[in-house]
């Protein structure tokens, strides 16, 4: 999957997509000249009891992945 975001990054992601869980990891990052330096990203999407959870981890150049964003949408 290829993703281009408003932060100026174009990413090629690969991973596993199941019925209730998707796990994606960046294979290639191509930044624009003004983009923040990012070496990679991991994304997790999971469906549970009436909810959709989302979490991302970012790796800066020369560093390991660290938590970045997460959220959960719950059906009411």
Secondary structure, DSSP 8 states (H G I E B T S, - for coil): -EEE-TTSEEEEEEEEE-SSEEEEEEEEEEE-TTS----EEEEEEEEETTEEEEEEEEE-TTS-EEEEEEEEEE--
